[in-house]
Structure formats: C-alpha cells, structure tokens
Amino acid sequence: MGHIVLPFIEAVVGFMVIAGTAERAVSLWLRYRAQNHPELGTAALEDLRAENAELRMRMAEVEERLDFVERRIAQEQPPPRLQPPERTPV
C-alpha cells in the first residue's frame, strides 16, 4: 500500500504548490488591473474580489483534506506479519 500512497501524496503536494502559485498570480494580476485600469468598475472589481475569495476558500479546503490524508496515513499500522511455519523433524 505504501508504494501507492507516496505518489498520491506527492501529486497532491505538487498540486497544492501549483494552485497556491496560481492563486497568488491571480491576486497580483487583480491588484495590477485595479491600479492601472481605473475604467474597471467597482462592480466588476468586487466580482473579481469575490472570485478570488472563493478560490482562497477552496484552496484552504484542499489543504485541510491533505492534512487529513497525511494524518490517516501516519496513523495506519503495518499489517501483522505471519509467523514462519515451525519446522518439523523429517
């Protein structure tokens, strides 16, 4: 089972890094647009801010799920090993 779980965790962590970077890029882009494009109406700006807030909440949810999976994996005990058969005299 460990050989399946590790790539999954690596993929989730990779996704988190990429999603976090993308979220930060969108945030910076929104800030740039707001500063350099005064024609952008307050309603449109509020819509973009609401969308950014939603993305932040979704990112927090993904982080919580990752933490949960990490805790579950850490709590798992390895399966008990079978005892080798006793040798009988031949």
Secondary structure, 3 states (H helix, E strand, C coil): CHHHHHHHHHHHHHHHHHHHHHHHHHHHHHHHHHHHCCCCCHHHHHHHHHHHHHHHHHHHHHHHHHHHHHHHHHHCCCCCCCCCCCCCCC
